[in-house]
Amino acid sequence: MFTVRAMVFSLVVLVAFVLVYPTLGSYLATRTEVEQLRAARDAARAQNADLEADLQRWDDDAYVVAQARERLSFVMPGETAFRVVDPEVVVDTAPDGAPVVEPSDGATRPWYATVWESVEMAGDLDVDAEAPGDPADGSTTPGTPPTAPGPGTEPTG
């Protein structure tokens, strides 16, 4: 059944497989990496073309004027600028021109002003004073855990 010729042939095929397989795996991995690099190169070229087109747009004076009007709200000399403001957000002013301070929900103030106000309120609190509702005799109210006795005191009980 098995001849020497068949055994030699299968041995040659086995040796060829052992020698070729690592090289073939390396070739396929390199080929995949090259495909990915080509795709990245094409994407970079497309982005570069977009940036070049954007740069060329800035050479046009009309584009620069349009961007200044849109982004910075610039107006040409002699023009009158109008700004439409939501009446629910505008702060009223007193007859003397000073703004009227009314309690609000923070819609007219920036977020950092609200944070700073809370910091100032926390700084004005008297932390040494006993909080309202805390019993002066040391007993606990229902729902609060008892405190541990200090050093040198014996627990009552």
C-alpha positions in Angstrom: 0.0 0.0 0.0 2.5 2.6 1.1 5.5 2.6 -1.1 8.7 4.3 -0.5 7.9 6.7 -3.3 4.6 7.8 -1.6 6.4 8.2 1.7 9.1 10.4 0.2 6.5 12.5 -1.7 4.5 13.0 1.5 7.7 13.9 3.4 8.6 16.5 0.7 5.1 18.0 0.9 5.3 18.2 4.7 8.8 19.9 4.6 7.5 22.3 1.9 4.5 23.1 4.0 6.6 23.7 7.1 8.9 26.0 5.2 6.2 27.9 3.2 3.5 28.4 5.9 5.4 31.0 8.1 6.4 32.9 4.9 2.9 32.8 3.6 1.4 34.0 6.9 3.9 36.8 7.0 3.1 37.7 3.4 -0.7 37.8 4.1 -0.2 40.0 7.2 2.0 42.4 5.3 -0.5 42.6 2.5 -3.3 43.5 4.9 -1.1 46.1 6.5 -0.3 47.6 3.1 -4.0 47.8 2.3 -4.7 49.6 5.5 -1.9 52.0 4.9 -3.1 52.7 1.4 -6.6 53.5 2.8 -5.1 55.8 5.4 -3.0 57.5 2.7 -6.1 58.1 0.5 -8.0 59.5 3.5 -5.1 61.9 4.2 -5.0 63.0 0.6 -8.7 63.7 0.6 -8.4 65.7 3.9 -5.4 67.5 2.4 -7.4 68.4 -0.7 -10.3 69.7 1.5 -7.9 71.8 3.6 -6.2 73.2 0.4 -9.6 74.2 -0.9 -10.5 75.9 2.4 -7.1 77.7 2.3 -7.8 78.9 -1.3 -11.3 80.2 -0.2 -9.5 82.5 2.3 -7.7 84.2 -0.7 -11.1 85.6 -1.9 -12.0 88.9 -0.3 -15.7 88.2 -0.5 -15.3 85.0 1.5 -13.2 86.8 4.2 -15.9 89.5 4.5 -18.7 86.9 4.8 -16.8 85.0 7.5 -16.2 88.2 9.4 -19.8 89.0 9.3 -20.9 85.5 10.3 -18.4 84.6 12.9 -17.5 87.9 14.4 -20.7 89.9 13.7 -18.7 92.7 11.9 -20.6 95.3 9.9 -19.3 97.6 7.1 -18.9 101.3 7.8 -22.2 103.1 7.3 -24.3 100.0 8.0 -26.6 99.6 11.0 -26.3 96.4 13.0 -29.5 94.9 14.5 -29.5 92.1 17.0 -32.7 90.3 17.7 -32.9 89.1 21.3 -35.3 86.8 23.0 -37.4 88.9 25.3 -37.6 86.2 27.9 -33.8 86.2 28.3 -33.2 90.0 28.3 -32.5 91.6 31.7 -34.7 94.6 32.5 -33.0 97.9 33.4 -34.1 100.5 35.9 -34.8 104.1 34.9 -31.3 105.1 36.0 -29.7 102.5 33.7 -28.7 100.0 36.3 -29.8 96.4 35.8 -32.6 95.2 37.9 -31.6 92.2 40.0 -34.3 89.7 40.3 -34.1 86.1 41.5 -34.1 84.0 38.4 -33.5 80.4 37.4 -30.1 81.2 36.1 -31.2 81.6 32.5 -29.7 85.1 32.2 -26.5 84.4 34.1 -23.5 82.3 33.0 -22.8 79.0 34.7 -19.7 80.2 36.5 -21.7 83.0 38.2 -24.1 80.5 39.6 -21.2 78.3 40.8 -19.4 81.4 42.4 -22.6 82.4 44.2 -22.9 78.9 45.7 -19.3 79.1 46.8 -19.9 82.5 48.5 -23.1 81.1 50.2 -21.1 78.2 51.5 -18.4 80.5 52.8 -20.9 82.6 54.7 -22.3 79.6 56.6 -21.4 79.3 60.3 -20.1 75.8 60.7 -19.3 76.2 64.4 -22.9 76.9 65.3 -25.2 74.0 66.1 -27.4 73.1 63.2 -31.2 73.6 63.7 -32.8 70.5 64.9 -29.7 69.0 66.6 -30.5 68.2 70.2 -28.3 70.0 72.7 -28.4 67.1 75.2 -26.5 64.7 72.9 -29.5 62.3 72.4 -30.1 61.1 68.9 -33.2 61.6 66.8 -34.9 58.7 65.2 -33.1 57.6 62.0 -29.7 58.9 63.0 -26.9 56.6 64.3 -25.6 57.2 67.8 -22.2 58.8 68.1 -19.3 57.0 69.7 -18.3 58.3 73.2 -15.1 60.4 73.3 -11.9 59.4 75.1 -12.2 59.4 78.8 -15.9 59.0 78.9 -17.9 55.9 79.8 -20.9 54.9 77.8 -24.2 55.2 79.6 -26.6 52.5 79.3 
